Amino acid sequence: MSERPKESPWVNTNLFNANSSKIPYEELRKYAGQVIAWTLDGTRILACGADEKEVEERLREMDIDPSQVVFDNVPECDTIL
């Protein structure tokens, strides 16, 4: 029997935005120009990489299901406000 695919989680965008906006500029600056994976509640950055594929590989190495995170692109430093 085939395995049933996991459903994508529901993300509370208000909570995610409230929490992720608390991450200091200096912290985000470390990820400039990269793709990052956030926890679903926006409290932590779990992994980063040049593209989603690289981030997915890192998440799997950490035994984290890539469907259970929020992917985001961090702009270059001069465009982060």
Summary of the structure (lengths in Angstrom):
residues: 81
radius of gyration: 13.7
end to end distance: 50.0
largest distance: 51.4
contacts: 190
relative contact order: 0.22
helix: 36%
strand: 16%
